């Protein structure tokens, strides 16, 4: 080959390198871990579908430029820990999770892989992040509500069931957030003459026994606080509330569409949409420590009139007017 022809060929090949490199970069499949600590309820499946759809809208398509590794922990701490270690070992470039249980497991497994969390109550008090504005580590995401919201649950219970003078608060006593939610309700209840009891969420038989004891005295109602165990036992809790005629306030719409009385809380889709945006930013080079933890800006009130009728309650017209959704 003549020297001039060789230089021309070399120049042409060199010019093609950036194009080839860009094409390979576009086609590189990025690995996203998903650890759902809860059972595969309709509510949680819908949230995951929102997350995946939002990723697609941001340009991430499964098996084209992204691969999702999804694990369901079912509320079982041992299974959640095993899946957390598994996703870290893949390795995933970023992991999306929901709730305090899987987030704690992931932070035990890694302090380097970026973690985006949904629906965590009090991530600062639980030690997951340094502050909402500056998370400071490898985790950030979306909190499901502030503690002040729990006082609203007590207010709604009194509005929809004025005869209630005793309140059983279903909570997970092993969580900082479970203790915190109970503390706020107890403080507010004392100021308005309401007696508060803790009903600890452990296994099904303990919950049944505790609710039965609580219901043996009149004028009672319940408040369900947020936790993975509240999702694990959601059908049981709704059934016990109906069986013992206990007006109950829930923290999420899903419980009311499943037969519960009333809920006030965040829209379940929003944190999953936000998580997709944060995952997109992480894959494009941002760091979790630079992305603030966000809290809901809007809450929704849902009322089930059919359940109210079964409990012998007349829902005040003013309360119905405030509702975002009425289930007939």
Number of C-alpha atoms within 10 A of each C-alpha: 5 6 8 9 10 11 11 11 11 12 11 11 11 11 10 11 11 11 11 11 11 11 11 11 11 11 13 13 17 17 21 21 24 24 24 27 28 25 19 17 14 10 17 19 13 15 20 22 15 21 23 20 16 19 22 14 12 12 11 19 16 16 13 12 15 18 16 17 14 16 19 17 21 18 23 17 14 11 15 25 21 14 25 29 17 16 24 19 11 12 14 20 18 25 26 27 28 27 24 24 23 28 28 16 19 27 19 12 19 15 12 13 19 25 29 27 27 27 24 25 25 22 27 15 13 15 11 20 22 17 16 19 14 15 21 18 19 20 30 32 30 26 23 26 22 13 17 11 16 24 17 16 24 23 16 18 23 17 15 22 23 12 13 19 17 20 27 23 25 27 25 24 17 11 15 16 24 21 15 18 26 26 14 16 24 21 13 17 19 11 8 9 10 19 14 21 15 19 24 19 25 15 11 13 8 13 19 16 12 17 20 15 10 21 21 10 9 12 16 23 26 28 26 27 22 24 25 21 22 23 21 20 17 18 14 15 24 20 14 17 21 19 12 16 18 25 26 28 27 25 27 24 22 20 24 24 16 13 20 28 29 30 28 23 22 22 18 20 16 19 26 30 20 20 26 23 17 25 24 18 14 18 15 9 9 14 18 25 19 15 20 18 23 17 18 16 9 10 17 16 21 26 28 21 21 16 20 22 13 11 18 12 15 11 16 11 8 9 13 16 10 13 15 12 14 17 14 10
